[in-house]
């Protein structure tokens, strides 16, 4: 039965019979090996990374962060017909 200790032991025995004594050693050694020694993604092209970051920064939705605008928000509460309270943050 899978998902139990005894099922795991049976699976281990089956794997060792099918694939040999070194099955788990070989699988374990693959974990630390890279598929390739070449750099991937932005590590391979720093100029492309710089350009992409620049574009992303220009498309930021955080308006007013660099200029200081948008830091003060005005909250208006109307309690009654003639009451008006303004809170600034």
Legacy VTK file of the C-alpha trace (Angstrom):
# vtk DataFile Version 3.0
C-alpha trace
ASCII
DATASET POLYDATA
POINTS 89 float
0.000 0.000 0.000
1.514 3.330 -0.988
1.825 6.139 1.522
2.723 3.910 4.462
6.016 2.799 5.955
5.527 -0.761 4.818
4.552 0.418 1.321
7.688 2.535 1.150
9.822 -0.446 2.100
8.196 -2.570 -0.597
8.782 0.174 -3.169
12.427 0.373 -2.103
12.891 -3.346 -2.565
11.192 -3.216 -5.978
13.397 -0.330 -7.125
16.554 -2.110 -5.990
15.545 -5.293 -7.832
14.659 -3.430 -11.039
17.492 -0.915 -11.157
20.330 -2.405 -9.128
22.047 -1.696 -5.826
23.238 1.773 -6.865
19.764 3.106 -7.706
19.440 5.530 -4.781
23.104 6.556 -4.918
22.780 7.504 -8.596
19.536 9.405 -8.025
21.057 11.227 -5.057
24.136 12.259 -7.017
21.956 13.868 -9.709
20.589 16.341 -7.204
23.797 18.328 -6.952
24.642 18.351 -10.629
23.742 21.224 -12.911
22.148 20.416 -16.252
24.619 22.768 -17.904
27.503 24.948 -16.797
26.312 27.907 -18.852
24.667 30.848 -17.065
20.967 31.206 -17.711
18.456 34.022 -17.697
19.623 37.513 -16.818
22.910 36.144 -15.471
23.873 35.425 -19.078
23.080 38.937 -20.329
23.502 41.732 -17.798
22.734 44.461 -20.336
19.369 42.856 -21.120
18.649 42.681 -17.391
19.397 46.383 -17.029
17.072 47.278 -19.897
14.265 45.090 -18.565
14.569 46.608 -15.094
14.445 50.085 -16.572
11.261 49.300 -18.477
9.668 47.736 -15.404
10.568 50.763 -13.311
8.946 53.125 -15.792
5.765 51.066 -15.791
5.505 51.089 -12.019
2.031 51.547 -10.617
3.405 53.223 -7.519
2.636 56.722 -8.726
4.024 59.600 -6.762
6.682 57.639 -4.900
9.622 59.431 -6.480
7.985 62.879 -6.528
6.418 62.670 -3.078
2.909 63.066 -4.437
0.239 60.781 -3.155
1.721 60.496 0.331
-1.003 62.635 1.876
-4.452 61.195 1.543
-7.598 62.939 2.493
-10.342 60.974 4.174
-13.756 62.620 4.350
-16.449 61.533 6.757
-19.921 62.902 6.634
-21.674 62.302 9.929
-24.851 64.275 9.556
-26.450 66.685 7.127
-24.230 69.604 8.190
-21.201 67.769 9.616
-18.048 67.297 7.603
-14.790 66.046 9.129
-11.615 65.846 7.080
-8.734 63.652 8.152
-5.362 63.877 6.449
-2.827 61.161 6.770
LINES 1 90
89 0 1 2 3 4 5 6 7 8 9 10 11 12 13 14 15 16 17 18 19 20 21 22 23 24 25 26 27 28 29 30 31 32 33 34 35 36 37 38 39 40 41 42 43 44 45 46 47 48 49 50 51 52 53 54 55 56 57 58 59 60 61 62 63 64 65 66 67 68 69 70 71 72 73 74 75 76 77 78 79 80 81 82 83 84 85 86 87 88
